[in-house]
Amino acid sequence: MKLIPWLRTIALAPLAWLAVASATAAPVVNVIPVTGPIGPASADFIQRGIDRAEHDGADLVVLQIDTPGGLDGSMRDIIKGILAARVPVAAYVAPSGARAASAGTYILYASPVAAMAPGTNLGAATPVAVGGPELPAPPGTPQSPLPGKTGDKDAAPAKAEKSDDPMTRKHVHDAAAYIRGLAQLRGRNADWAERAVREAVSLSAEEALAQKVIDVIATDVPDLSRKLEGRTVKTAAGERVLHTDGATINTMAPDWRTRFLAIITHPSIALILLTVGFYGLVFELMNPGMVLPGVVGAVALLIALYALQLLPTNYAGLALLVVGLGFIVAEVFLPSYGSLGIGGVIAFVVGAMMLVDTDIPGFGVPTSLVAVLAIVTVLFVFAIAAAALKARRRPVVSGREQLIGSAGVMLDDSDAEGWARVHSEQWRVRSTEPVKQGTQVRVTGKDGLVLTVTPILEGG
């Protein structure tokens, strides 16, 4: 009976060892690089990175930001993911020389921890993607703080509020309220956040720390992990105390899905896929049974439509694009003397320029690409028209016209009617004069299923 306590100790030893090992294991920090314009691919990559960190039990997620801005819809999807995250999230503008402009500033304000590396900057958060470019202030208008923030009652309002465009004012007010709400949620400088929207101002890392826009300046991710040791942050699961000193740093690399999504959601690629898809289907309809053009066209068109539904697509531009392509193809078949072709090219160019409703760098359709596609489309139509005209001039190779003038050979002797082989087929023939078997004859007419023939004279 005395052996039972020893057996119990031996049985529980592995469990005790695992408990101690898990308690003393090094903390884990997952780093998600956020570089370049923020779009659907960025939003998907960040959300999956946060989900993976929650699943793996990471102690902290660091969004390492270097962006000129991005699409409003993608930015809001990222912020929703940060606010719903059960793992602490830190937005970190790095490395030195990086920036968190426009959409990056909103993400910084939304994160439980906001950090910057020396030599970085943030700000310039005025929305330009949805209401068109920001209108300039009248000459001589001073750039002042927000109304009511100074003692000067005559201070001029911010530049964005000078716009006479109601839609622009609407989007600016909405963006200002949005970033102010994020600042109040995280206890940061809400007044400067609103100035960043209305006046497009920016701050360096040192100025941002002094004005309580960010929480910490760190040279790199390990330095950030050390400086966040013991800090209490709020997450969707409640308050968490960070223990990140000496953490293991895991940097997530974009996988094939993110890279593929980044490629197809580029407006230029989406426009090319849309054009290729349209012409692939046209080729298949013009030449039923070729299969390959139809398959390529259908796949390209579906991918393009998927990409366009993720982008801020102007559907009037999309409609003009499709109508223009339709007019250009119709020019080949209808005698419009160029009216359909010219109208189609104009509609195609205008639609392509309007296709993606944004002025964010990296998400516009270059004018040069539109010009190249328009020229290629015109050449394509001319090539089809030339091929059709050439085919029309060729002699007919089937039916009655193909038989008239053809040569054949008599299969039997005939005084009036007999049989002859013409084009490897046996035909009933009628001759105006007697012909012998093996005589070469020429078809001169056709009456139903009976051919009229005459003998071919020597040398004829």
C-alpha positions as CSV (number, residue, x, y, z in Angstrom):
1,M,0.0,0.0,0.0
2,K,2.9,2.4,0.5
3,L,3.8,2.3,-3.2
4,I,0.5,4.1,-4.2
5,P,1.7,7.7,-3.3
6,W,4.9,7.0,-5.3
7,L,2.9,5.8,-8.3
8,R,0.7,8.8,-8.1
9,T,3.7,11.2,-8.0
10,I,5.3,9.5,-11.0
11,A,2.0,9.7,-12.9
12,L,1.5,13.4,-12.2
13,A,5.1,14.4,-12.9
14,P,4.7,14.9,-16.7
15,L,1.6,17.0,-16.2
16,A,3.4,19.2,-13.7
17,W,6.4,19.5,-16.0
18,L,4.1,20.6,-18.9
19,A,2.4,23.2,-16.6
20,V,5.7,24.7,-15.6
21,A,7.0,24.7,-19.2
22,S,3.9,26.5,-20.5
23,A,4.2,29.0,-17.7
24,T,7.8,29.7,-18.4
25,A,7.6,29.6,-22.2
26,A,8.7,32.7,-24.1
27,P,5.9,35.0,-25.2
28,V,5.1,35.1,-28.9
29,V,4.7,38.3,-31.0
30,N,3.3,37.9,-34.6
31,V,4.3,40.6,-37.0
32,I,2.0,41.3,-40.0
33,P,3.7,43.6,-42.6
34,V,1.3,46.2,-44.1
35,T,3.1,47.8,-47.0
36,G,1.9,49.7,-50.0
37,P,-1.6,50.9,-50.7
38,I,-4.3,49.4,-48.5
39,G,-6.8,47.4,-50.5
40,P,-8.9,44.2,-50.4
41,A,-5.8,42.0,-50.3
42,S,-4.4,43.9,-47.3
43,A,-7.6,43.7,-45.5
44,D,-7.9,39.9,-46.1
45,F,-4.2,39.3,-45.1
46,I,-4.5,41.3,-41.8
47,Q,-7.8,39.7,-40.8
48,R,-6.4,36.2,-41.4
49,G,-3.3,37.2,-39.5
50,I,-5.3,38.3,-36.5
51,D,-7.4,35.1,-36.6
52,R,-4.2,33.0,-36.8
53,A,-2.7,34.8,-33.8
54,E,-5.8,34.2,-31.8
55,H,-5.8,30.5,-32.8
56,D,-2.1,30.1,-31.9
57,G,-2.4,31.9,-28.6
58,A,0.0,34.7,-29.5
59,D,0.6,37.4,-26.9
60,L,0.6,40.3,-29.3
61,V,0.0,41.1,-33.0
62,V,2.1,43.9,-34.5
63,L,0.9,45.6,-37.7
64,Q,4.1,47.0,-39.2
65,I,2.8,49.8,-41.4
66,D,4.3,51.6,-44.3
67,T,1.5,52.9,-46.5
68,P,0.5,56.0,-48.4
69,G,-3.1,55.3,-47.7
70,G,-5.8,53.1,-49.4
71,L,-9.4,52.4,-50.0
72,D,-12.0,53.5,-47.5
73,G,-13.8,50.2,-47.5
74,S,-10.7,48.1,-46.9
75,M,-9.5,50.4,-44.2
76,R,-12.8,50.1,-42.3
77,D,-12.7,46.3,-42.7
78,I,-9.3,46.3,-41.1
79,I,-10.4,48.5,-38.2
80,K,-13.4,46.3,-37.6
81,G,-11.1,43.3,-37.3
82,I,-8.8,45.2,-34.9
83,L,-11.8,46.3,-32.7
84,A,-13.1,42.7,-32.6
85,A,-9.7,41.1,-32.0
86,R,-9.4,39.1,-28.8
87,V,-5.6,39.4,-29.0
88,P,-3.8,42.7,-28.3
89,V,-3.0,44.6,-31.5
90,A,-0.2,47.2,-31.9
91,A,0.0,49.4,-35.0
92,Y,3.7,50.2,-35.5
93,V,5.0,52.5,-38.2
94,A,8.3,51.1,-39.3
95,P,11.1,51.0,-40.4
96,S,12.6,54.5,-40.3
97,G,11.5,56.4,-43.3
98,A,8.1,54.7,-43.4
99,R,4.8,56.5,-43.1
100,A,1.2,55.9,-42.0
101,A,-0.6,58.4,-44.2
102,S,-4.4,58.7,-44.8
103,A,-5.8,55.2,-44.1
104,G,-2.7,54.3,-42.0
105,T,-3.5,57.0,-39.6
106,Y,-7.0,55.7,-38.9
107,I,-5.6,52.2,-38.3
108,L,-3.0,53.6,-35.9
109,Y,-5.8,55.4,-33.9
110,A,-7.9,52.2,-33.9
111,S,-5.2,50.0,-32.4
112,P,-4.9,49.4,-28.7
113,V,-1.2,50.3,-29.0
114,A,0.1,52.9,-31.4
115,A,3.9,53.1,-32.0
116,M,6.3,54.6,-34.4
117,A,10.0,54.2,-35.3
118,P,12.2,57.3,-35.3
119,G,12.2,59.1,-38.7
120,T,8.6,58.1,-39.5
121,N,5.4,60.2,-39.9
122,L,1.7,60.0,-39.9
123,G,-1.3,62.1,-40.9
124,A,-2.7,63.6,-44.1
125,A,-6.0,61.8,-43.5
126,T,-8.4,63.9,-45.6
127,P,-10.6,61.5,-47.6
128,V,-10.0,61.9,-51.4
129,A,-11.1,58.4,-52.6
130,V,-14.8,58.8,-52.4
131,G,-15.7,62.4,-53.1
132,G,-13.1,63.2,-55.7
133,P,-9.9,65.3,-55.1
134,E,-9.9,67.9,-52.4
135,L,-10.7,71.4,-53.6
136,P,-8.0,74.0,-53.0
137,A,-8.6,76.8,-50.6
138,P,-9.0,80.3,-52.0
139,P,-5.8,82.3,-52.5
140,G,-4.6,83.8,-49.2
141,T,-6.7,81.6,-47.0
142,P,-4.7,80.8,-43.8
143,Q,-4.5,77.2,-42.5
144,S,-6.0,77.5,-39.1
145,P,-6.9,75.0,-36.3
146,L,-10.4,73.7,-35.9
147,P,-13.0,76.3,-35.2
148,G,-13.4,76.9,-31.5
149,K,-9.9,75.6,-30.7
150,T,-8.4,79.1,-30.5
151,G,-9.4,82.4,-29.1
152,D,-9.6,84.0,-32.5
153,K,-13.3,84.1,-33.4
154,D,-12.5,85.2,-37.0
155,A,-10.1,82.3,-37.6
156,A,-10.7,80.8,-41.1
157,P,-12.2,77.3,-41.2
158,A,-10.1,74.3,-42.4
159,K,-9.5,73.9,-46.1
160,A,-11.7,70.9,-46.6
161,E,-14.6,72.8,-45.1
162,K,-14.2,75.6,-47.7
163,S,-15.4,73.3,-50.5
164,D,-18.7,74.1,-52.0
165,D,-19.3,70.5,-52.9
166,P,-21.9,69.0,-50.5
167,M,-20.6,65.5,-51.2
168,T,-17.1,66.4,-50.3
169,R,-18.2,68.1,-47.1
170,K,-20.3,65.1,-46.2
171,H,-17.4,62.7,-46.5
172,V,-15.0,65.0,-44.7
173,H,-17.4,65.4,-41.8
174,D,-18.0,61.6,-41.7
175,A,-14.3,60.9,-41.7
176,A,-13.6,63.5,-39.0
177,A,-16.3,62.0,-36.7
178,Y,-15.0,58.5,-37.4
179,I,-11.4,59.2,-36.4
180,R,-12.5,61.3,-33.4
181,G,-14.5,58.3,-32.2
182,L,-11.5,56.1,-32.5
183,A,-9.3,58.6,-30.7
184,Q,-11.8,58.8,-27.8
185,L,-12.0,55.1,-27.6
186,R,-8.2,54.7,-27.2
187,G,-7.7,57.9,-25.1
188,R,-5.6,59.7,-27.7
189,N,-5.5,63.2,-29.0
190,A,-8.9,63.6,-30.7
191,D,-8.4,67.3,-31.7
192,W,-5.2,66.5,-33.7
193,A,-6.9,63.5,-35.3
194,E,-9.7,65.8,-36.6
195,R,-7.2,68.3,-37.9
196,A,-5.5,65.4,-39.8
197,V,-8.8,64.9,-41.6
198,R,-9.9,68.5,-42.1
199,E,-6.5,70.1,-42.7
200,A,-4.4,67.1,-43.9
201,V,-1.7,67.9,-41.3
202,S,1.1,65.4,-40.5
203,L,3.4,64.7,-37.5
204,S,6.8,63.1,-37.0
205,A,7.2,60.3,-34.5
206,E,8.6,62.6,-31.8
207,E,5.9,65.2,-32.3
208,A,3.2,62.5,-32.3
209,L,4.5,61.2,-29.0
210,A,4.6,64.7,-27.5
211,Q,1.0,65.4,-28.5
212,K,-0.3,62.0,-27.3
213,V,-1.1,60.7,-30.7
214,I,0.9,57.6,-30.2
215,D,2.0,55.6,-27.1
216,V,5.6,54.7,-27.7
217,I,8.6,55.2,-30.0
218,A,10.6,52.0,-30.7
219,T,13.5,51.4,-33.0
220,D,12.4,47.9,-34.0
221,V,9.9,45.1,-33.0
222,P,12.1,43.6,-30.2
223,D,12.5,47.1,-28.7
224,L,8.8,47.6,-29.0
225,S,8.2,44.3,-27.2
226,R,10.5,45.4,-24.3
227,K,8.8,48.8,-24.0
228,L,5.3,47.2,-23.9
229,E,6.2,44.9,-21.0
230,G,3.6,45.2,-18.3
231,R,1.3,47.6,-20.2
232,T,-2.5,47.0,-19.8
233,V,-4.5,47.2,-23.0
234,K,-8.1,46.7,-23.9
235,T,-9.3,44.0,-26.3
236,A,-12.6,42.5,-27.3
237,A,-12.1,39.8,-24.6
238,G,-11.3,42.4,-21.9
239,E,-8.2,43.9,-20.5
240,R,-4.9,42.2,-21.0
241,V,-1.5,42.8,-19.3
242,L,1.3,42.4,-21.9
243,H,4.2,40.2,-21.1
244,T,6.3,40.6,-24.2
245,D,9.8,41.2,-23.0
246,G,12.1,38.8,-24.8
247,A,9.3,37.5,-27.0
248,T,9.8,35.2,-30.0
249,I,9.1,37.3,-33.1
250,N,7.2,35.6,-35.9
251,T,6.8,37.5,-39.1
252,M,4.0,36.5,-41.4
253,A,4.7,36.4,-45.1
254,P,1.9,36.9,-47.7
255,D,0.8,33.6,-49.0
256,W,-0.3,32.8,-52.6
257,R,-3.9,33.8,-51.8
258,T,-2.8,37.3,-50.7
259,R,-0.5,37.7,-53.7
260,F,-3.2,36.5,-56.1
261,L,-5.8,38.8,-54.6
262,A,-3.3,41.8,-54.7
263,I,-2.8,41.1,-58.5
264,I,-6.3,40.8,-59.6
265,T,-7.6,43.7,-57.5
266,H,-5.3,46.1,-59.1
267,P,-7.6,48.2,-61.3
268,S,-5.3,47.9,-64.4
269,I,-5.3,44.1,-64.2
270,A,-9.1,44.0,-63.6
271,L,-9.6,46.2,-66.7
272,I,-7.3,44.0,-68.8
273,L,-9.1,40.8,-67.6
274,L,-12.5,42.4,-68.4
275,T,-11.3,43.2,-71.9
276,V,-9.8,39.8,-72.5
277,G,-12.9,38.1,-71.2
278,F,-15.2,40.0,-73.5
279,Y,-13.2,39.3,-76.6
280,G,-12.7,35.7,-75.6
281,L,-16.5,35.2,-75.6
282,V,-16.9,37.2,-78.8
283,F,-14.4,34.8,-80.5
284,E,-16.2,31.8,-79.2
285,L,-19.6,33.1,-80.5
286,M,-18.1,33.9,-83.9
287,N,-16.4,30.5,-84.1
288,P,-18.5,28.0,-82.2
289,G,-16.6,24.9,-81.2
290,M,-13.2,26.5,-80.8
291,V,-13.7,26.0,-77.0
292,L,-10.4,27.6,-75.9
293,P,-11.4,31.3,-76.5
294,G,-14.7,30.6,-74.6
295,V,-12.9,29.0,-71.7
296,V,-10.3,31.8,-71.4
297,G,-12.9,34.5,-71.8
298,A,-15.3,33.1,-69.2
299,V,-12.5,32.6,-66.6
300,A,-11.0,36.0,-67.2
301,L,-14.5,37.7,-67.1
302,L,-15.4,36.0,-63.8
303,I,-12.1,36.9,-62.2
304,A,-12.5,40.5,-63.4
305,L,-16.1,40.8,-62.0
306,Y,-14.9,39.3,-58.7
307,A,-12.1,41.9,-58.5
308,L,-14.4,44.8,-59.5
309,Q,-16.9,43.9,-56.7
310,L,-14.1,44.3,-54.2
311,L,-13.0,47.6,-55.6
312,P,-14.9,51.0,-55.5
313,T,-16.3,50.4,-59.0
314,N,-18.2,53.1,-60.8
315,Y,-21.0,51.1,-62.4
316,A,-21.7,53.9,-65.0
317,G,-18.1,53.5,-66.1
318,L,-18.5,49.7,-66.3
319,A,-21.6,50.1,-68.3
320,L,-19.9,52.5,-70.7
321,L,-17.0,50.1,-71.0
322,V,-19.3,47.1,-72.0
323,V,-21.4,49.3,-74.4
324,G,-18.2,50.6,-76.0
325,L,-16.8,47.1,-76.6
326,G,-20.2,46.0,-78.0
327,F,-20.3,49.0,-80.4
328,I,-16.8,48.2,-81.6
329,V,-17.6,44.6,-82.4
330,A,-20.9,45.6,-84.0
331,E,-19.0,47.8,-86.4
332,V,-17.6,44.7,-88.0
333,F,-21.1,43.4,-88.9
334,L,-23.2,46.5,-89.5
335,P,-22.7,49.0,-92.3
336,S,-22.5,52.1,-90.0
337,Y,-19.7,53.8,-91.9
338,G,-17.6,54.1,-88.7
339,S,-20.3,55.5,-86.4
340,L,-20.5,52.5,-84.2
341,G,-16.7,52.1,-84.1
342,I,-16.0,55.8,-83.2
343,G,-18.7,55.8,-80.6
344,G,-17.5,52.5,-79.2
345,V,-13.9,53.8,-78.8
346,I,-15.2,57.0,-77.1
347,A,-17.4,55.0,-74.7
348,F,-14.6,52.5,-74.0
349,V,-12.1,55.3,-73.1
350,V,-14.5,57.2,-70.9
351,G,-15.7,54.1,-69.2
352,A,-12.2,52.9,-68.5
353,M,-11.3,56.3,-67.0
354,M,-14.4,56.1,-64.8
355,L,-14.2,52.4,-63.9
356,V,-12.5,52.7,-60.5
357,D,-13.9,55.6,-58.4
358,T,-10.7,56.6,-56.5
359,D,-7.7,58.9,-56.6
360,I,-5.6,56.9,-54.2
361,P,-2.1,56.3,-55.6
362,G,-1.8,52.7,-56.8
363,F,-5.5,52.2,-57.4
364,G,-6.2,54.4,-60.4
365,V,-6.3,53.2,-64.0
366,P,-3.3,54.8,-65.9
367,T,-4.2,56.9,-68.9
368,S,-1.5,55.2,-70.9
369,L,-3.1,51.8,-70.3
370,V,-6.4,53.0,-71.4
371,A,-4.8,54.4,-74.6
372,V,-3.0,51.2,-75.3
373,L,-6.2,49.1,-74.8
374,A,-8.2,51.4,-77.0
375,I,-5.6,51.2,-79.8
376,V,-5.4,47.4,-79.5
377,T,-9.2,47.2,-79.6
378,V,-9.3,49.3,-82.8
379,L,-6.6,47.2,-84.5
380,F,-8.4,44.1,-83.4
381,V,-11.6,45.3,-85.0
382,F,-9.8,46.3,-88.2
383,A,-8.1,42.9,-88.3
384,I,-11.5,41.1,-88.1
385,A,-13.0,43.4,-90.7
386,A,-10.1,42.8,-93.1
387,A,-10.3,39.0,-92.6
388,A,-14.1,39.1,-93.2
389,L,-13.6,41.2,-96.4
390,K,-10.9,38.8,-97.6
391,A,-13.1,35.8,-97.0
392,R,-15.9,37.4,-98.8
393,R,-13.8,37.8,-102.0
394,R,-12.8,34.2,-102.1
395,P,-14.6,31.9,-104.5
396,V,-17.4,29.9,-103.2
397,V,-16.4,26.3,-102.4
398,S,-19.7,24.7,-101.7
399,G,-23.2,24.3,-103.2
400,R,-24.3,24.9,-106.8
401,E,-21.6,27.5,-107.5
402,Q,-18.9,25.0,-106.5
403,L,-20.1,22.4,-109.0
404,I,-20.5,24.6,-112.1
405,G,-17.3,24.4,-114.1
406,S,-15.9,21.4,-112.3
407,A,-14.4,18.5,-114.2
408,G,-15.5,14.9,-114.0
409,V,-15.1,11.6,-115.8
410,M,-17.9,9.4,-117.4
411,L,-18.5,6.1,-115.7
412,D,-20.4,4.6,-118.7
413,D,-21.3,5.2,-122.3
414,S,-24.1,7.6,-122.8
415,D,-26.1,9.0,-125.7
416,A,-28.1,11.4,-123.6
417,E,-28.0,10.5,-119.9
418,G,-25.5,8.5,-117.8
419,W,-23.3,8.5,-114.8
420,A,-20.2,10.5,-114.1
421,R,-17.8,11.0,-111.1
422,V,-17.5,14.6,-110.1
423,H,-15.6,15.6,-106.9
424,S,-15.4,11.9,-105.9
425,E,-19.1,11.6,-106.0
426,Q,-21.4,9.8,-108.5
427,W,-23.8,12.1,-110.3
428,R,-26.5,11.5,-112.9
429,V,-25.5,13.5,-115.9
430,R,-27.1,14.7,-119.1
431,S,-25.0,15.4,-122.2
432,T,-25.9,17.2,-125.4
433,E,-23.9,14.7,-127.4
434,P,-22.9,11.1,-127.0
435,V,-19.9,10.4,-124.7
436,K,-17.9,7.3,-124.1
437,Q,-16.9,5.8,-120.7
438,G,-13.7,7.5,-119.4
439,T,-14.3,10.7,-121.3
440,Q,-13.5,13.9,-119.4
441,V,-16.5,16.1,-119.0
442,R,-17.2,19.6,-117.6
443,V,-20.3,20.5,-115.6
444,T,-22.2,23.4,-117.3
445,G,-25.4,23.3,-115.3
446,K,-27.5,21.7,-112.6
447,D,-31.1,20.7,-112.6
448,G,-32.1,19.3,-109.3
449,L,-29.9,16.2,-108.9
450,V,-29.0,15.9,-112.6
451,L,-25.9,17.7,-113.9
452,T,-25.5,19.0,-117.4
453,V,-22.1,18.2,-118.9
454,T,-20.1,18.6,-122.1
455,P,-17.1,16.7,-123.3
456,I,-13.7,18.3,-122.7
457,L,-11.9,18.6,-126.0
458,E,-8.2,18.0,-126.3
459,G,-6.3,21.0,-125.1
460,G,-9.4,22.5,-123.5
